[in-house]
Amino acid sequence: MFNDKRIRIIVGHYGSGKTEFAVNYAMQLSEIEDNVALADLDVVNVYFRSREKAKQMEDAGIKVISSQYGHNANLDLPAVSAGVFGPLQDDTCHTILDVGGDSTGTRVLATFKQIIAFKGYDMFLVVNAYRQDTSTKEGVIKHIEEIENQTGLKITGLINNTHLLRETTLEDVKKGQELVKSVSDTTNIPIKYISAIEKVAQTVPSEYDGEIMPIKMYMREEWM
C-alpha cells in the first residue's frame, strides 16, 4: 500500500468483490494517510456500490465522490461527477477509483484518461476464481486484454480475492492464488494483494506472492 501510486484504479468482474476491496483499501489507507478520496465510478452495477458506504468512509475522513446527484443509493443514473478531477489533480491526495465491471464499465475512464496517464497510476484487477468468466487463466487474461484495449491503460497488479463471503476458507484462497500466479507468470503482471476475511487472512502462508490484506465485510450486512 505504501508503494502504490497515488492514483489507484480498482477494476474487476461482477461478483469479484471489487467494491468490497476498494472500500477496505480506502479505510485502511485513511489510517496512514490524511488526504484520501474514493470516487465511485461504477455506472453499470446498481447493487453494492461504494457510495452506499459514503457516511462510514466520510466519518473516517475519506472524501467520497459519486454521481453529480449525490450519494443517494436509490438513484440509478449513470452521471459521473466532475468532482473527480479535483483529487486526480491534487498531488497530495491519495485517490481510489472504483470502476465497474467489465470493459463496458471501464469506458468511464476515458473522461479522465489524459490526467491519469500524466499523473501516474496503478490499476489493480480483482480476481475471484469462483466467477465463471474469470475462473481460468485464459478467462482472466481475456478480461485484462479487454479492459486495457477499452481504456488504453495497463493493469499493473493482480489481487487474489477468491472468496465465498463469510464461508471462505484457506483452501479457497489457495485456489485463487494458483490462478493469479499462473496469470502473473504468463503476463508478468505482479500479484499485489491477497485479500480475505480477517480470520482467513491470518492463516495465509507468508511466502505467498502479494501483500496479505485482511478485509471487513462493509458491503454485506450480517444477514446477507
N, C-alpha and C positions, 0 to 999 in steps of 0.2 A: 504493500500500500504506500509506503514511503517513497518507493522508486517509480511509481506510476506517474505518467504525465499529468499535468494539471487538468486537462480536459479528458474525461473518461466517458466513452460511449459504451453502453451495455446493450447488446443485442442477443437474440435467442429465439428459438422456435416457440410456438404456442405451447404452453404447458411445461416449458423447460424450468420455470422458476426464476425467470429473468427479473421480474419486478421485485420478487422477494429478495433476490440477491442485491438489486440496486438499492432498495430501502435499507437493508442491513449494511451495505457498503457505506452509504451516506451517514447512517447513525454512528458507525464505528469511526469513520473519518472525522466526524464532528467532535469526537472525544480527543483528537490530537491536533486538529486544525480549527482556527477561529472563523474562517470565511469559507463556508461550504454551501453550495447551491445544487439542487436537483431539479431538472426540467423533465416533466412528464411529456414526452413526445410520442406516446403511443396513441395514434389516431385510428388504429384498426380494431384493437381489442377493447370491448366495452366493460369487461369484468377485470377485477383485481388490478386496477391501475394505481400507480404510486400516489397519485393525487388524493386517493381515498385516505391516506395516512398523513395528509398535509399538516394537520394540527399537531400530531405527535412529533413529526420532524421539526416543525417550527418551534415547538416547545424546547427542542434540543439545540435550537439556534441555527437550523438549516433554512435557507431561503428556498421556497418551493414555487416553481413556475409551472402552470398547466396551460389551459386554453385562455384566450382573451376574455372568456366569460367567467373565469374563476375556477375554483376547485370543486364546485358542486358535482358530486359523483353521479347525480341524476341527469346531467347534461351530456348527451351523446352527440357532440358536434365536433367535426374534425377541424378545429380552429386553433392554430398554433399562435402563441403569444410572441409578439416582438420583444417581450421582456427577456427572452433567451439571449439576445445579443449582449446584454449588459455583463452577465457573468462570463461569457465567452471572451469578451474584450478585456475584462479585468484580470490583469496578470497576477493578482493576489488571491483570486477566487478559485477554489477547487470545485470544478463543475462536473456534474454527473448528468449524462443524457440517457434517459430510459426510453429506448426506441423500440417500437412494437414489431413483434412477429417476424415475418419472412422478408424477402426482398421488397415486396409491395409496401410493407410498413416502413422500410428504411428510406423510401423516397423522400420523406420529410427532411432528411439530412441535406438534400440538395440546396435548401434555403440557406444553410449555414456552412456549406462545404468549403467555401473560399477562406473564411476566417478560421475554421477548424484546421485546415491544412496549413495555414500560415502560422498559427499559434502552436501547433504540435498537439498530438493526441495519442491516446491508446484506445483501441476498440476491442472489447472483450466479447467473445462468443460464449454464452452459457449453454452447456450441453447436458441434456438429460438422456441417458442411454435408453430410457423406457418410452421415449416418444418415437412413434413409428417412423417418421421421416428422418430422424437423426439417431437411429439405433445401430447403424453400421458406419464403418469408416467412409464408405462411398457416399452415404447419405449426408454425413457431416461435411465432407469436402464439397459436395454439390451445393449445400447450403452456404458455405463460405464463398464459393465462387459466385453464386447468385447475388449475395449481399455486396461483395466487392465490385461486381460488374454494375450493379444498380447505383452504388454510392460513389464509386471512384476512390473509395478509401479502403485501407487494408486492415484486416483483422490482425491484431498484434499479440493477442493472448487468448488462451482457451481456459474455460472454467468448468471443472467437473462438478456438476450439480445434480448428479443422478440420485433420485430420491423417490420415496413412496410416502411423502408427507411425514406424519408422526410415526409411521410404521417402518421408516427407513432403518436399515441395519448396515453394519460394516460391509457385509457382502455386497450390498447394493452399490456402495461407494467404490468397492474394488472393481465391480463390473464396469462402472463408468470410467474408472482410472485406466483400465485396459483399453477402452475405446479411445479416450482422448490421447493416450500415449501413442496408439497406432496412428492417429491423425497427426499428432505432433511430429512423429518420425517421418511421415510422408511429406508434410508441408513445411517443416522447420518452424512452425508457429509454436512458441513455448507454452507450457501449461503454467498459468499464473496462479490460479487458486483452486483449492478443493473445498467446497462449501457443503456443510452438513449440519443437521440439528446438533445442538450442543453435546448431548450425551453420546452421539456417534462420533463427532469431531474429536473428542477426547481419546478415541481408540484408533484413529487413523495412523498408520505407521509413519514415523517422521522421515523415513527415507524416500517417501513418495515425492515425485516432482510436483511443485506448486506449494504455495503458502496455504496452510490449513486455516479456514475461516469458519468458526462456529457461528451459526445463524439462529436468530429467533424467528418465530413464525408471526410476523407482524400482519401479513395479509390474510391469515386464516384465523378466524375466531376458534375458541376451544371446541365448539360443537361441530366445526366443519372438518 
